[in-house]
Amino acid sequence: MSQGGLGNLSAEQQEAVIQNVRMQSQMQAQQEIITRVTEKCFAVCVTSPGSTRRNKEQVCFADCLDRFMDSMQFVERAMSD
């Protein structure tokens, strides 16, 4: 990361800015993943348009999201080992 625009800041302030940018980048990546998973689960589980969801669709959607969360936790554990 270029620090040209951070030259007037102390080393501590520069590190804080860099950490903040990293955190925001991670949050954005997580939001994009959540959006994609939600779209996929919706496409798989919701079979007809309407203002309400049938119980079968709600269960499918919840199960789909649960599988995603389980997968993410598995990957995080595998990467931390």
VOMARPA-246817 format. One record per residue (C-alpha): residue number from 1; residue in one letter; chain; x, z, y. Coordinates in Angstrom, 2 decimals, decimal comma, padded with zeros to 5 digits. Last residue first. Example, Ala and Ser with C-alpha at 12.3 -4.5 7.8 and 13.67 -1.06 7.14 Angstrom:
<vexlos>
seq->2 type->S mol->A east->013,67 up->007,14 north->-001,06
seq->1 type->A mol->A east->012,30 up->007,80 north->-004,50
</vexlos>
This chain:
<vexlos>
seq->81 type->D mol->A east->-004,63 up->012,26 north->-024,63
seq->80 type->S mol->A east->-006,16 up->011,65 north->-021,19
seq->79 type->M mol->A east->-006,98 up->008,01 north->-021,93
seq->78 type->A mol->A east->-008,83 up->008,83 north->-025,14
seq->77 type->R mol->A east->-010,81 up->011,58 north->-023,42
seq->76 type->E mol->A east->-011,80 up->009,25 north->-020,56
seq->75 type->V mol->A east->-012,75 up->006,49 north->-023,02
seq->74 type->F mol->A east->-014,95 up->008,85 north->-025,04
seq->73 type->Q mol->A east->-016,59 up->010,18 north->-021,87
seq->72 type->M mol->A east->-017,35 up->006,63 north->-020,74
seq->71 type->S mol->A east->-018,83 up->005,77 north->-024,12
seq->70 type->D mol->A east->-021,05 up->008,84 north->-024,12
seq->69 type->M mol->A east->-022,23 up->007,96 north->-020,60
seq->68 type->F mol->A east->-023,04 up->004,41 north->-021,70
seq->67 type->R mol->A east->-024,88 up->005,58 north->-024,78
seq->66 type->D mol->A east->-026,91 up->007,96 north->-022,59
seq->65 type->L mol->A east->-027,76 up->005,11 north->-020,21
seq->64 type->C mol->A east->-029,10 up->003,02 north->-023,09
seq->63 type->D mol->A east->-031,01 up->005,97 north->-024,52
seq->62 type->A mol->A east->-032,66 up->006,65 north->-021,15
seq->61 type->F mol->A east->-033,61 up->002,98 north->-020,78
seq->60 type->C mol->A east->-035,00 up->002,77 north->-024,30
seq->59 type->V mol->A east->-037,00 up->005,98 north->-023,80
seq->58 type->Q mol->A east->-038,43 up->004,70 north->-020,51
seq->57 type->E mol->A east->-039,28 up->001,33 north->-022,03
seq->56 type->K mol->A east->-041,10 up->002,92 north->-024,98
seq->55 type->N mol->A east->-042,98 up->005,24 north->-022,59
seq->54 type->R mol->A east->-044,28 up->002,25 north->-020,65
seq->53 type->R mol->A east->-042,93 up->001,77 north->-017,17
seq->52 type->T mol->A east->-045,09 up->001,55 north->-014,07
seq->51 type->S mol->A east->-045,24 up->-000,89 north->-011,14
seq->50 type->G mol->A east->-045,06 up->-003,93 north->-013,36
seq->49 type->P mol->A east->-042,80 up->-006,52 north->-014,83
seq->48 type->S mol->A east->-042,61 up->-006,96 north->-018,60
seq->47 type->T mol->A east->-039,98 up->-006,30 north->-021,24
seq->46 type->V mol->A east->-037,97 up->-003,56 north->-019,61
seq->45 type->C mol->A east->-035,41 up->-002,32 north->-022,11
seq->44 type->V mol->A east->-032,73 up->-005,00 north->-022,39
seq->43 type->A mol->A east->-032,79 up->-006,27 north->-018,80
seq->42 type->F mol->A east->-033,11 up->-002,72 north->-017,43
seq->41 type->C mol->A east->-030,21 up->-001,54 north->-019,56
seq->40 type->K mol->A east->-028,08 up->-004,42 north->-018,32
seq->39 type->E mol->A east->-029,02 up->-003,89 north->-014,65
seq->38 type->T mol->A east->-028,41 up->-000,14 north->-014,90
seq->37 type->V mol->A east->-025,07 up->-000,76 north->-016,57
seq->36 type->R mol->A east->-024,03 up->-003,19 north->-013,82
seq->35 type->T mol->A east->-025,10 up->-000,81 north->-011,04
seq->34 type->I mol->A east->-023,37 up->002,15 north->-012,66
seq->33 type->I mol->A east->-020,17 up->000,13 north->-013,03
seq->32 type->E mol->A east->-020,32 up->-000,95 north->-009,38
seq->31 type->Q mol->A east->-020,87 up->002,65 north->-008,30
seq->30 type->Q mol->A east->-017,88 up->003,77 north->-010,35
seq->29 type->A mol->A east->-015,68 up->001,12 north->-008,73
seq->28 type->Q mol->A east->-016,86 up->002,20 north->-005,27
seq->27 type->M mol->A east->-016,12 up->005,84 north->-006,06
seq->26 type->Q mol->A east->-012,66 up->004,92 north->-007,29
seq->25 type->S mol->A east->-011,95 up->002,97 north->-004,11
seq->24 type->Q mol->A east->-013,22 up->005,84 north->-001,98
seq->23 type->M mol->A east->-010,92 up->008,25 north->-003,83
seq->22 type->R mol->A east->-007,94 up->005,94 north->-003,43
seq->21 type->V mol->A east->-008,64 up->005,52 north->000,29
seq->20 type->N mol->A east->-008,89 up->009,30 north->000,72
seq->19 type->Q mol->A east->-005,64 up->009,84 north->-001,18
seq->18 type->I mol->A east->-003,89 up->007,31 north->001,07
seq->17 type->V mol->A east->-005,26 up->009,00 north->004,20
seq->16 type->A mol->A east->-004,16 up->012,43 north->002,96
seq->15 type->E mol->A east->-000,71 up->011,07 north->002,08
seq->14 type->Q mol->A east->-000,36 up->009,63 north->005,57
seq->13 type->Q mol->A east->-001,42 up->012,96 north->007,10
seq->12 type->E mol->A east->001,23 up->014,81 north->005,09
seq->11 type->A mol->A east->003,90 up->012,28 north->006,01
seq->10 type->S mol->A east->002,97 up->012,70 north->009,67
seq->9 type->L mol->A east->000,91 up->010,00 north->011,30
seq->8 type->N mol->A east->002,03 up->007,46 north->013,90
seq->7 type->G mol->A east->003,31 up->005,07 north->011,24
seq->6 type->L mol->A east->-000,01 up->004,86 north->009,39
seq->5 type->G mol->A east->-000,83 up->001,29 north->010,36
seq->4 type->G mol->A east->002,38 up->-000,01 north->008,79
seq->3 type->Q mol->A east->001,82 up->002,03 north->005,61
seq->2 type->S mol->A east->001,38 up->-000,96 north->003,37
seq->1 type->M mol->A east->000,00 up->000,00 north->000,00
</vexlos>
